[in-house]
Amino acid sequence: MKFFDKFSRFSFVAIVVIIIGGIVEIVALATPYWTLSSTHTLGNIGHSGLWLNCRRTQATVVTTVSCSSYADAIAGWMVAVRALNVIGMIFASCALVFMGLFTFLYSEKWNKIIRSSALISALLAGSLVIIGAVLYGVSVSQGKAPVPYQVVSAKYTHSLSWSFALSLVAAILFVISGVIMGFAKTPRINS
């Protein structure tokens, strides 16, 4: 345990928090449950995410779900949401690398720069993911379809689902990780 006493506990906590946030964001990006679609008569008829659109069809006995990727032409707001989330994930990965360097690599010359880079990268990651989630939520609540020229009928109800919530949780974890990193002390290697 003496080995770990040389390093900042705050930076360890920040690393754990950003790893958890990264895992949560990967799940949010990969799952097609950002939106649930339903009708008053049929109930739940499908769900969609950033990459897939799934439709539920019910025969007399069997219910099937078929998923397909969006067409080549997707709406601009959907492209922006995808880009913001993926770039946010890249910044979170950079923050993790900087946090690791700050925690395990002692350099008097570079420590402040590395810590600042980790903090800024984590805060930027959280901000980008939050902006992407807000853009998605606003677009869905306004009834915009992810595919241009697709008519969104008033008989369908779209509600945000758990993948959307996971993305917000990941963004909050990224921001918390950046704030924790701001309190990290310089490692004491020589003591």
C-alpha positions, -999 to +999 in steps of 0.1 A: +000+000+000+029+024+005+034+024-033-001+041-038+006+066-010+030+084-034+002+092-058-027+116-056-059+098-045-080+124-064-064+114-097-071+078-090-108+086-083-109+108-114-095+079-135-121+055-121-150+080-127-139+087-163-136+049-170-171+043-157-184+073-177-167+059-208-183+025-204-217+041-199-212+063-230-202+033-251-234+015-240-254+046-248-238+050-283-243+013-291-278+006-280-309+015-301-330+027-272-327+065-274-364+068-284-394+046-280-422+050-306-457+040-299-493+045-310-525+048-290-539+017-305-509-006-309-487+004-280-450+001-284-441-002-321-404+004-321-373+020-308-344+038-323-309+050-315-281+069-331-273+041-356-303+018-358-340+020-362-360-010-349-396-018-357-418-043-339-444-063-358-469-086-343-484-115-361-512-136-344-488-155-322-452-142-328-438-108-322-407-099-342-383-070-340-364-060-371-336-035-370-319-016-398-294+011-401-306+045-412-306+053-449-276+071-464-294+104-461-300+112-425-311+145-411-284+171-402-294+172-366-288+134-363-253+138-379-246+165-354-257+144-324-236+115-336-205+137-341-209+154-308-211+121-289-182+105-308-160+135-304-170+137-268-159+101-263-126+109-280-120+138-256-128+115-227-102+090-240-076+118-242-085+129-207-080+093-194-045+093-210-036+126-195-049+115-161-028+084-163+003+104-173-003+129-144-008+101-119+020+077-129+046+099-146+064+124-125+077+155-143+081+188-126+082+206-159+050+190-174+028+182-144+007+214-145+002+212-182-008+175-181-032+181-152-048+211-170-050+190-202-068+162-183-092+187-167-100+205-199-104+173-219-128+158-194-149+190-191-150+193-229-160+157-233-189+162-208-200+194-225-200+179-260-220+148-249-245+170-230-249+193-261-255+162-283-281+148-259-299+181-256-300+185-294-314+149-297-340+155-270-351+188-285-353+174-320-374+144-309-397+165-288-403+187-318-413+157-338-383+158-362-375+125-380-339+113-382-343+106-419-350+137-440-383+138-459-398+111-436-432+122-424-437+120-387-474+113-382-493+128-353-506+093-345-471+083-333-458+092-299-420+094-294-405+093-259-369+095-248-356+062-234-328+047-213-299+050-238-306+088-239-305+088-201-272+069-201-256+094-224-266+122-199-252+101-170-219+096-189-217+134-196-222+142-159-195+116-150-171+132-174-176+166-159-173+152-123-141+135-133-127+168-146-137+186-114-121+159-093-089+162-114-088+199-106-082+189-069-055+164-077-021+171-061+013+166-078+026+130-072+052+126-045+076+102-061+107+109-040+092+106-006 
